[in-house]
Amino acid sequence: MKTFLRCWTAGAFLLGAVAARSEQLATAVAVVVEDSVITSGEIHDAVRQAQPLLQIKYGSDTAALRQDLAKVQDETIEQMVEDKLILHDFFANPYRTNALEDYVNKELEDRIRRDYYGDESRLVRSLHEKGLTFESFRQMLRERLIIETMLYQNSSHPRKILISPLKIDEYYKSHTNKYVMEDQVKLRMIMLTNWNGADSAKKVAREILAKLDAGVPFAEMASVYSSGSQRADGGDCGWVNRTYFRPEISSNAFSLKPGQHSDIIELPDACCLIMVEEAKGAHIKPLTEVRNDIEMTLRNDENVRLKKLWIERLKRKSFINYY
């Protein structure tokens, strides 16, 4: 985007100057789409929502943070432009709007009932705290309903797109690497932390091992003794591959046959026992298992393609100016 917007991201967002930005910056025109304006303040408010998560993600890496913020900003501006184009197309063409207000009213009633215990005054107070009015909120809902309806009609919802079996087969054959499954085992685990010294954990582990050898079900022992998060499920860890656990556990897990349990596995801060219930060798998932996923992927891809073509048509016939 323009240099102004890049500098604004680095300065206002990264250095925290957003809290004290001037009224002039908040109302400055950033983009004009036909007879609508997108202000710098609107862009800032939208992008600001992504900043906390990105700061957690990148920590002290300010260069990466700045780069991702710039990317989020560009995507936000593009989305705002698309929304303005769609709204302009709706009002510039003879679309049927007689039922629109009924939809808006119903959505408002649903929101109030679902999120505000049926009390409209709660919604109004919440909006005021955010600097919004009831009418501005209603207008936002109205525009969102228009945009969603126009997208459905002009870019085809995935449910309306038909994908032929041939396309699914072709996709599967050209993307088999996506469906390669590594060696896996389905196992249960009893984890004993060294809460009272390593000797204490090992002593309990030996007692458990003796009971397992005597025929007591592994899941029963796990539900009683394990300190792991899967205790309530009898130590069930589900299907895992070789890299899921640390090497000491994985090497034992993949050396056992279904139905076998391990000896005591000593770890730096705990010890554990595992039992393998089932095993799967490396394989490629058959088409029957992934057909539905492939069909949905192809539908979504086609929906994105159709939307892109429609937006490009709107852009070609519309006035857009970035400042």
N, C-alpha and C positions, 0 to 999 in steps of 0.2 A: 504494500500500500504506500501512500504518500509519506514523505519524510516527516511531516508533522505528526502523523499517527504513530510512526515508529518511535519518535522521540518521546511522545506522550506516554507510550507504554513503558519505556525504560525509566522515565522520570517519575511520572505520577504513580504508576503501579509499584515498581520495584523499590523506590525510596520512601514510599509511604506518604507522598504529598497529596494523595487523593483526598484525604480527610479534610484538607484545607484548600481544595481547588476553588478557583474563583467562579463567580456566577457567569463570567464571560466564557470560560472554558466549558462549563456545563451546558451552555446554550449555543455554543459555536456549531456552525453547520459543518458536518463531516461528509455527508452524501446527500444528493438530491435525486430522487427517483420520481420522474414525472412531476406531479404537483405535491409530492410528499417530501419531508425532510427527516433525515436521521442526524441527530446531534451527537456531539462528542460525549455529552453527559449520558445519553442513552447507551452508547457503546461501552463507556466506562462502567456503568452500573451492571451491565450484562456480563462483562469480562471479570469484574471483581468477584463474582460468585465462584469462579474457578481458581482464584489465587490461593486461598488457604490450602487446598489439596495439593496444588503444585508446590507450594512452599514446603509441605511435609515430604513430598516426593523427592525434591532436589536438595533440601537442607541448605547448606552453605554454598552450594554450587550455583552462584548467581548467574553465570554465563548460560547454563542450561535452563535455569528458571526464566531468564529474559527471553531466550529463544522460544521456549514453549508458550510463554505469554503472548509473544508476537504472533505465533501460529494460531492460538486461541482467538486472538483479536481479529485476525484476517478471516477466520472461519465464522466468527460472530457477525462481522460486517457483511460477509457474503450472505449469511442466513437472513439478516435483516433486509438486505436488498431484495432477496427472493420473496420474502413476505410482502414487501411493499409492491412488488410487481404483481403478485397474485391478487392482492386486494384491489389494485388499480384495474386489473383485467376483469375482476368480478363486477365492479361498479361501472366500468366503461362498456360492458356488454349486457344485452338484455337477458341476464339470468333471472330465474324466478326467485323472488325474495319474500313472497308473501308469508311463507312459513318460518322465516328466519327468526323473527322476534319470539315466536312461540318456542323455538328450540333454545334460544338464549334464556328465556324465562324458566324453562324446565331445568336447564343446566344450573341456573342460579339456585333454584329451589333444592335441587339435589345436593349442591355444595353446602348450602346452609343446613340441610337436614343431616348430611353425613359428617361434616367437619365442625359445625357450630351448634350441635344439639338442637337444631330447628329454631335457633334464636338469631334473627337478623341483626339485632343490636350487637351481638358478639362479633359478627363479621364486620360491622361498621367500625367498632372499636379497634379490631385488629388491623383494618385497612388504614385508619388514621395513624396508628403507631408506625406504619410503613410510609406515611406521607401520601396515601392514596385516598380517593373518594369512592363512594359506592358507584357513581356513574362512570368513573374512569375504569374501575374494575369490571363493570358490566360491558364497557366498550372493548376491553381486552378479551373478555370471553367471546364476545360477538365476532371480533376479528379472528380469533383462533378457530372458531367453528367454521367461518368462511374459508380459511386457509385449508383446514382439514378436508372440508367438502370438495374444494377445488382440486386438491391433490388427488383425492379419491377418483374424481371424475376424469381428470386429465392425464394422470400418470399411471393409472391402473393399480389398484390395491393388489398385493400378492395373491389374495384369494381369488381374484378374477383372472389371473394369468394361468394359462394352461401350458404345461411342460410335457413334451412327448417322451415316451419311454426311450426312444432312440437318443435323445439329448441326455437323458440320465445315464444311459449306458456309456455314451461317449465321454461324459464328464468323469465317470468312475474309472474308465480305462486310462484317462490322461492324468488322473490325480490319485493313483493307487498309493503313492507315498504318504498321503494324508491318512490312510487307513491301516498302516503298518502297526501292529501291536507287538510290543516286546514280550519277553518271558514274564509271566505274572504268577503270583501265588495269592490265594485267599487265606489269610491267616488270622489267628487270635493271639493276643499277647497278655501276659501278666507282668506288669511293671512294678518293681519294688524299689522305692527310693531309699537312700541311705539316711533316713531320718534320725536314726539313733546309732550311727556308725555302720561301716561296711559289713562288719561281722554280723550285726543284727539282721541286715537285709539278706545276707547269704544263709543265715540260720533258717529264716522263714522260707527262703527259696528251697532249701533242702527238704523241709517238711512238706512243702507243696509238691515237690518232685516225687517224693515217696507216695503221696496220695494219688498223683497222676498215674504212677506206675502200678498202683493197686486198682486202677480202673475208675477213679472219680472223674467225672466229666470236666474237661478243661474249662468250658464256659462257666461251670459252677464255681470252680476255684477262682477264676478271674473276677467274677461278680462279688466275691467275698474279700479277696486279698489285694487285687490290683489297685494301684494308685494312679493308673493312667486314665485319660479322659474317656476311654471306651469301657470303663468298668461296668456301667449300667447295661451295656450291650454284651456282657460276657466276654469282654476283651476283643470284640470283633473289629478288625482293622480294615476289612474289605479287601478288594483286589489291589495289590501293589506291585510295582516293578522293582528292578534291582537297585535303582538309585533313590528309592523312596526313603529308606532308613539308612542309618550309618552302616559302614561296611561290616562291623562285627555282627550286626543283626542280619543283614542281607545275605552274608556268606552262609549263615546257618539256615536261613529260610529257604534258600534255593538248593540246599543240599538234602533237605528233608523230602520224604514222599508224603502224599496225602494221607492224613490220619496219624502221622508221626509228630511227636513233640521234641523239642530240643532239650539239651542239658542246660544247666545254669549258664547264662551269658553275662559276663561281668563287664560293666561299663564304668567310666570314671566316677559317675555320681549315682549309680544305681545298678541293679542287676535285674534280669528278666528271663522269662521263659516264653517260648512261642510254639504254636502248633499250626501246621499247614493243613487246611481242610481240602483245598482243591488246587490244581496247578494247570496253567495253560502255557504251551510253548509259543514261541514267536510265530505270528501268522498275520495275514492280511484279512481284515474284516470282509466277509462276503457282501455282495451287493444287496442281498435281502435285508441285511442289518442296517445298511446306511441309505437305502433308497429314499426314505422319507426326508432325511436330512439333506440329501443332494437335491431333491425336488424343491425344498424350501430355499436352499441356497440359490438355485437357478431362478426361482420366482423373485427373490429379493434383488438379485442382480438385474433382472429384466425390469423390475420396478424402478430401480435407480437409473437405468438407461433411459427409460421412457420419461422419467421426471427431468433428467438432464436435457433431453431434446426439447421438452416443453418449455423449460426455463430459458433455454437458448433462443427459442422462438420469441418469447416475451421480451427478452433483452434486445433482440434485433429491431423490434418495432417500438421500443421505448426510449425515453430520454433518461440517461443516468450520468451523473457527474460527481466524481470524487474530489474532495478538496484537501 
